[in-house]
Each structure stands twice: as structure tokens, then as C-alpha cells.
Amino acid sequence: MYQPKDYAGKLAIIFLRNPLTMVLGFFLIAIGYISLIITPREENPQMIISGSTVIIALPGATPKEVENVIIKPLERKLKEVKGIEHIYGIAMDSFAVINATFHIGEKKEDSNLKIYDKIMQNMDIFPKGIMMPIIKPLDIDIDIPIVTVAFYSKDKNMSLEILYDRVKDIQHKINGVQNVAVTNLKGGKRHQFNILVDQNKLAGYNISMGQILKSVESLAYNIPDFKGRISEGKIAIMSVKNGIETEKDLENIIVAKYGDSSVYLKDIAHVELGNDFQNFQSAHISYRSQHSDNFSELNDQVTLTVSKLQGTNAVTIANAVKDELNINSQIFEENGIGYVITRNDGERANEAVNELVFHLILSIVIIAILLVFVLGWRESLIVTFTVPAILSVTLFVAYLTDQTINRITLFAFLLALGLLVDAAIIVIENIHRHLHSKHGKNKSIDEIMVQATDEIGPPTNIATLAIILTMIPMAFVGQMMGQFMQPIPANVPVALVASLFVAYIFTPYLSARMLKKDLNNDEEHKNV
């Protein structure tokens, strides 16, 4: 019996007559199919993008003052933070917004901590009267929605505030869907108490807007909005969204002491229940009915955005949101509310994945047909079986390493498909040569399988290693391109290594059962 010298021959001799080899084959196909089903799907690969938005309020300050005393000093300090790529500052009436973005690939937790520490260590650079900075970390996994739904009113008499309130009830239900991270409402008008401050009375009592803000804040648990537009001698400086039931609750707030008397809010301002008129943004929707090709007139709409948790299945979550909307369709009809799904990344991701899977299967069929003409139909079947086994191993490893199935992952499989069959083709070709050689007629089938596999082991291993080494530099590409193309260096080497083991284990096993020695070979005819 031939004694193998390489790992290829040793694997072949171990599994050639082992009854568990076929069980192993079915097991690999099974875990590959299960991995394809349960691995989260999304359209594009996950990328690590970190940054923070810093909001600092200075009541009553003009944009120029905000720029000079808040934005410029803070930008100089944030430039000291290692890893920050860009800093953008926006000065508005009474508040500043500073966006700091880090280089792509920086860890989110470390980046957020750096921003927080730098601001807290330099609070002394800010003027008196500012409110505590609000630091909102950027999280691309939840900040970018996968589903957006535009709700509109079918009743022209329905106010925008009522539409917003009813959509907010729907938002609460959608937020309860499993693996939904964040839901937000965009557009619409919200109910709120508006405080219109008379500037002349404000000056007469020598009261600052900051004092009014502090007094109102004692009743409201959230920080009010600011507005510095002067209209008819009055200035709206805040809106209180929650925590107060009637206008009287606000009017009777003591703002300051003037001599021996208390100054109430009603003495210097008018309080009314209205909407958030400081929000100048609005959105309309024009939709086409199911029974007509004509578009309807524009309707005011409120958009509900739905984001998912990191690493979860966009397809499953999008379908769950659609199911929840269908369950409540009767309630929408009763309330005179219509809706249109304006974005569905889950559906797009599923279509992209299914299309690439189809092309993957099509490529396997094309390879099988080509091998029929070159080697024979039996050899073609053997090589064709190895491809699903290799892809199954790769999918299972991707699932274990918390990867997702996306366009780039499947592109990596398509890229490697031509390389995956190389090892199996080399093994089956050498087996075919031995079976049709005059030297093989005196050897047993088992000996031919082991010897043919062992002979091509070293060159095949070196060739595969060389291809893997060409993929390694791609793993060190930085910035967005490196993050986006990460599935290629992560999956192609795994697939190539798996192709070696599958070729050395299953190709001899199947060949021993499907192929036969050809005693009437061409070489024998030449010797006659």
C-alpha cells in the first residue's frame, strides 16, 4: 500500500473508507444551508464610523456671539483630540452645534469618551450663562433607518397636530417590534405651550431670558427649544413640550423678585397652547392610488423612521414592521390615515442577496457543464459537489465571526468561485490520469486514490497559499474603502483553505465509488 508523504494523501487515506465521510458531507451542506438562512442580511456591510454632535445653548446670544465665545474656542480644543478627521461648527440663535467626525475605523466607545473628556476638562473656556453641553454620539448602526413610512391624512379637516399625535401612537407600537433600535418622527406639528416674551417688559423688570428659562425648567423635565426671531416686539425663546398641563401652570411661575414683589411669567409674557411653530420644516407627499395611474394632490405627511440593532437581520425587521402596519390597517382606515412605505432596505437587501445567490448557482452549473466536456460527467459531478461544501464551510465561519450576508460578502464568493474548484479539479485530473495509465492497472483503487491525491498535495498547497497572500494586503486598506471591502479578505482565504480540505477528503472518496480503471487505455494501445 502506498504510504503518503503529504497531508493531502494522509487526509485521503483517513477518509477514503471511513463510513463517517458521507455523514460529514451532509453535515457540511446542512450547516451551510442553516447559516444562509439565519445569518443576518443587509444591503451593505457594516462599517465602523464614529463621531459626536455637541449642542451648547446660550440663551439670548446672537449667532455671531455664539461663534466667538463657543464654537471657535471649542474647535481649538477638539483639534487636540487624536483621531478626529473633521470638525464642523454651526452658530444659531441662542445655541451652537459642533460636529466632530473621527477617521473611519476608530473605535466608537473610545472616540466618544475622548470627546466627553475634552469638553468636561475645558468647561472654563465657556462664558457664564451657558447650559450644560449635550453630547450625542454618532452611531451609524441606529442613526441610519432601514424602513421609513410616510403617514398622511385622508381627511382635509384633520389638523397637523392631531395627525402627529395619532402617528405617535403608531410609533409606540412599532418601537415594540423585536430588534428595532430607534424610531423617530420627522415632519408634522406637535402640541406645545409657547411663551411669547415682551421685550419691553423684560427690560423694564431687568430680567434676562436665562432667568425665565431656569424658572420654566423647574417644571419641565426636558430642555426647551430656543428661538430668537423678533416679531411685533415679542420674542419666542422657548417651547415646553411636556410636564405641564395648562397655560395657568406656566403663567403663575415666579421668574424673579422686583423690589418686594414677585414677578410672574404672565407679567412679562403671553402663554398659549399651540404647535411648534419654531419648526419651519415641512414635508409633503404625492402618491399614486392602486386604481389609477394619476398622482393625487400633495398632502402634509409625518415620516416614521425605523432603525435596527447592530448585527440583526434587516429583512426580518422590515417584514415585522410591515406586518405591524398591516395589523393596524383597520385603525388607520377608521382614523382617516393613509401610509406609504418610502424606504425598505430589508426588501432591497433580500433582493440583492437572492440575485447573487442565483448567479452563484448559475456559475456552479456552468462549471459543471464545462467539466463534462473536459473530464467526463462523473468527474464533473464530483467537482460540482465540492463547491457547495466549500461555500457551506465559509458561510458557517462567517456566521461564527458575526458577519452579515450582504452584496460584498456574496461578491467575495463569486470572486473566489473560480479559485475554489482548482484544487478539486487538480485532484480529479490526477486521479483520472492514474486510472487511465498502464501503471495503474496493477494497483488497487484505494492505492490510486491516495497516491494521486498525495502527488499533487505540495504544489496545490503552495499555489493556494500564494493566492491567499494576494488577499492579505486588502485587509490593511484603511478608511471607508477598507471597511466596505472587508468581507473579501475575511472570506476568500477561508474559502480557499476549505477548498483544500474538501478536495483532499471528498474527491478521493467519491472517485473511489464513481470512477473505474480503464484497462483499454491509449498507452496500452501504443505498446501493442
N, C-alpha and C positions, 0 to 999 in steps of 0.2 A: 504494500500500500504506500502511495506517495506521501511523504512527510512534508507538510507545508512549512515554509520559511517566513512568510509574511503574515500579518494579521488578517489579510484578505482570505488566504487559504485556511487559516485557523478558524475564522468565523464560519467559513463554508463547511468545514468538516464537523463542527459542533452542531449546526442546524440542519445538515443535509438530510438526516434520517430521524430527526427529533420530532416526535408527534406534536410538540407544542409550537412548532414553527407556524403551522397554519392558524393555530389559535392566536398567536402573536400578530399575524397578518390581519385577521378580522378585528382584533383589538385595536390595532393602529387605525384602521378605517373607521371604527366606531368612535374613537376619541376625537378623530379629525372632524367627523360629522357633528358630534356634540359641540365641539369647540366652535365650529362655524355657526351653530345655532345660538349658543349662549354668550359668545364674545360680543361685547358692546359694539354697535355700529354707529358710525358718524361719517359725515361727508369728507372732512379733512382731519388730519392728525392733530392731536393736542400739542399745543406749544406753551412753553413757559414764558409768560410775559408779565413783568412786574412793574409797578409804579403806584403813585399815590396822588390823590387830589386833596389839597389843603384849602379849607374855607375859613377865612378870618373876617369877622364882622366888626365894623367901626361905625356905630350909629351916627348919622348926620354928616359923614365925611363925603366930600366930592370925589369923583374918580381920580382927579389929579392928586389930591391929598392921599388917597388910598395907595396910589402908585409910589409916591415919595416915601411914605412912612411905613408901608407894609411890604409891598411887592419887591422893591429894589433891595432893601436890607435882607429880606428872606431869600431872595435869589442868590445873593452873595454867599450866604451861609450854606445853602443847599449845594452849591458848587463844590463845597469841601467834602461832600459825601462821595465815597468811591463807588463807581459803578453806574452813576447817573449819566445818561446819554443826552437827554434834552430837558429843559425847564421852560415852561410857558406860563406867563402871568397875565391875568385879566383883571383890570380895575373897573369896578362898577360903583354905582351909588351905594355907599354905606358898607360895602364888603369887597373882598378880594378873593380870587380863585387862582391858585398856583398848581399847575400840573407838573409832576416830576416823573419822567419815564426812565427806567433802567435799561441797560443793554439786555437784549433777548438772551435768555438762558440763566440770568441771575435768579437765585432762589427767592421766592416771593416772601417767605417769612423773614429772612434776613434783610431784604430790601425795605419792607415795611417798618421793621424795628429801627433801621438806620434813620429813616425819615422822622419817626416819632422821637427818637433820642435827640436828634439835631435840633428839632423845634423846641422841645422841652428845655434843653440846655441853654437856649438863647431867647427865652421869653423876655429878657430885659431889653432887647432891642426894639420892642414894640411900644407904641405910645400908650398912655393911660386911657382907659375907657374901652379898650378892645374886649371882645368876648373871647372865651376860651376857644382856641383853634379846633376845628373839626377836621379830622384826618380820615379820609375814606380810601382804603387800599383798592387798587385795581385788581380785579380777579376776572380774567378772560373767560374762565370756565362758567361763571354765572352772570357776567355782565353782558354777554352776547346771547340774545334769545334764540331758541331753536323753533319756537312757534309764536306767531303774532296773529291776533284775531281782532278785526275791526268791527265794533258794535255801533249800530246806528238806529235811530228812531224811525219807525214807520208812521208815527203819529206826529204831525206837524205842530200840534199844540203842546207836546211834551217839552219841558224846559231842559236845558243842558245840565242843570244841577240834578234833576230827577234821573236823567239818563245816566249820569255819573254814579249816583247812589245805587242804582239797580245793577250796573256793571260791577260795582264794588262788591255786591253780594255774590255775583258770579265768580269774581276773583277769589273770594274766600274758599269757594268750593274747589276751584282749580288748584289752589295752593295746597289742598289736601291730597292731591294725587301723588303717589309714591315716586320718590326720586326727583320731584320738582324742587328746585332750589329757591328761586326768586320769581315772583310775579309782580309786575308793575303796570300802572295805568298811565297812558300818555294821551294828552288832549282832554277835552271836556272842562267843565267848570265845577268847582267844589263849593259846597256851602261853607261860609266862614263869617266871622264877625270882623267888620272893617272899622278901623279907628281913623277918623279924619281930624287931624290936629290943626287948629287955627294958629298960624304962626304969630299973629299979633298978640293973642292971649298968652302964647308960650313965652314970648319975650317980656310981656308985662309982668308975669309972675317969676321971671328969671329962672325958668326950669329948662333943663336940657332934655333932649329926646332919649338919652340914655337912662334918665330917671324914670321916664314913662315906661320904657322897655323893662327895666328891672321890676317895676310895680306889676306890670301885666304878667311877667314871667313867674311871679309868685303864685299865679292861679293856673297857668298853663304848663303842662309837663314837657311840651316840645318848644324848640326855639322858633320864634316867629320869623316870617319873611320880612324883607326890607324893601322900601320903595322911596325914591327921592324926587319924584316928579311933582312939581308945584302946579296946582290948578286952582284958579279962582281964590288965591290967597290961602289955600289949605294944602297940607302935605300929608299924604298917607305914608306912615312909616312902618306899619306892621299889619299883620293879619294873624288872628288867633284861631287855630283850626280845631282844637279840642280842649276839653276840661272846663268849659263854661257853658251854661245852659241858656241864659237870656242876656239881652243887652244891659239890663239893670245890674247884673253881676259885674260888668265892666265899668259902667258909669260911676258906680259907688266905690271904686278903688281910690284909696288915698295915694296921691302921687308925691306930694311934698307938703312941707309946712311953710306958710307965708305969714310971718308975724306970729300971732297966737292962733291963727285959724288954719284948718286943714284945706288943702287944695285937692278937690276930687277930679277925676278924669273928665266928668261931664262939664266941669268948669272951663276946660280948655280944648275939648274935642267933642265931636259928634260920633256916636257909636250906632252902627246899623248892621242888620243881618243881611248879607248879600252873598256874592260869589268872589272868587279870587281874581278880581279884575286887574290885578297887577301882572297876571299871566297873559301876555299878548299873543301867545302861540295858539294856533287853532289848526285843525285838520279836517278835511272833507273827503268823502269817498263817493265815487261814481261807479255803480255796479250794473251788471247785466243780468236780467232775470232769466230764469230757466226756459220760459216760454217765448222769449223774444230776443232778437239779436241787437236790439237798440239799448243804449245805455240810459239809465234813469238819471234824474237830476241829482245834483250834488247834495249830500247830506252831511251834517256835522257828525263826527264819529269820535269814539273813545277806543283807543287801541290797548288791548291787553297783551303784554309780552310775557313769555314763559321761558325760563332758563332751567337747565338741568344741572345736577350734581356732576362733579368731575368723575370720568370713568364709567358713567352709566350709559345705557343704550338709548340713543336719540330716537330710534324707530319706535321702541316700546313706549317711551314717554309721550311722543307725538300722537300715537294711536290712543293712548289713555286719555289725553286731553280731548281728542275728537269724540271719544266715547262719552266723556263727561258732558260735552256740549250737546250731543245727541240725546242724552238722558234728560237734559233740561230744555230741550227744544219746545216742549209744550208750554213751559213757563215763559220762555221768550215770546211765544206767539200771544199768550194772554196779556203780556205787558207791552205788546207792540214794539218789540225789539228784534231787529234782524242782525245777522253777523256774516262776515266773510273772512275766511282764513287767508290772510295775505302772505304768510310765510310758513313753510313747513319743511324744516331741514331734515326731519326724520324721513319724510317721503322721498326727498331728493337723495338722502344717503342710501336708503334702501334700493332705489332705482340704480344708483351708481354701483353699489356692491353687486346687485344681481346681474347687471350688464357685464361687469368684469368677470364674474363667475362664469357667465355664459361663454365669454371669449376664452376663458381658461379651459373650459371643457372642449370648446371648438379646437383649440390649439392641440390638446391631447389627442383628439380624433385625427387631426391632420398628421401628427407624428406617427400615429399607429398605421395610417394608410401608407405613408411613405416607407415605413419599415417592412410592410407586407411585400413590396416590390423588391426591396434590397436583400432582406434576410429570409422572409417567409412568414406565413400567417401565425405559426406557433411562436416564433421568436418575437413577432410583433405584439402578441397578446402578453407575453412575459414582460416585455419592456413597458407596455402600457399600464400594467398593474402597478409597477413600481412608482409611477408618478403620483397617483392618489395617496399611496402610503407615505411618500416623502412630504407631500403637502399637508397630510394629516399630522405628522410629527411637527412640522413648522407651525401650523395653526395652534397646536396644543402648547408649544413653548411660548408662542405669542400670548396666549391666554394666561399662562402662568406668570408671565412678566408684566401683566396689567396693560397690555397693548389693546388697541381697538382695531376693528376691521374698517378700513377707510380706503379711499382711492389710491393713496400712495402705498399702503400695505399690499393691495392686490396688484398694483403696478410692479412692486418688487417680485411678486410671484411670477408675473408674466415675463419680467426681465430674466428671471433665473430659470424659466421653464426649459429653454434650450440647453442650459447647462446641466439641469437635473438628470436628463436621460443619458448624458455622456457616459457616466460610469456603468450604467446598466447595459448600454449598447456595446461598450468595450468588452464587458464580461461575456455577454451573449455571443458576440462575434468570435471571441477566442474559443468559447465552448463549441460553437458551430464549426470552427476550423479543425479542432481536435476530433470532433465526431466524424468529419469527412476526410480525415487524414489516415494514411496507411499505418501510421504509428499508433492510432487509437483502436484498431480492430482487436488487438491483444490485451487491451485494458478494459477494466470494468467501467460501468457508467459512473459510479461513485468516484473512482480514481481520476477519471477525465474531468469531472466537475471540480474537484478540489485542485487538481494541477492547473487547469485552465484559469481558474479564479486566482490562484496563488501567483501565477506568472505575471499577470497584469497589475498586481497589487502596488508595488513600488512606484511605477510610472504614473498610475492613476492617482495615487495619494499625492505625489508631488504636483501633478497638474491641478488637482483640486485645491491644494494649498496655495498655489500661485494665484489662482482666481480669487480665493478668499482674501489674499493680501492686497489685491487691487481694490477691494471694497473698504478696507480699513481706513484709508485716508478720508473717505467720505464721512466717517464718524466724528472727525475732528473739525468739520466745517462749522463755523460759528454763525451768529446772527439768525435771522429768520429762515434763510435757506437751509441752514444746518438743521434747525428744528423741524422744518417742513419735510425734509428728505430723510429724517432719522429712521423711518421704518425700513429703508433699503439696506443700510449697513447692519441693521439689527436682525433682519430676517433672511437675507440672501446667504450669509455664511452658515446660518443654522440649516437652511435647506440643502446647501452643498454637502455639509457634514452628514446630514441624514441620508443624502443620496448614496454616499459611500457604504454606509451600514446596510441600507436596504438592498443595494446591488450585490454586496458580498453575502448576504443572508438569503434573500428570496430568489435571486436569479438562478443560483445553482440548484436550489430546492425545487423550483418549478421546472427548470430544464431537465432535471433527472426524471421527471414524471411525464413531460410532454414531448421531449425530443428523443430520437433514436439514432443509433450509429448507422452510417451509410457505408456498407461494405463494398458497394459497387461505385467507388469514388473515382474521380478523374485521374488521380495519381496512380491508381492501380491499373487503369486502362493504359496509361503511358508505359508501364513496366511490362505489359504483356507483349 
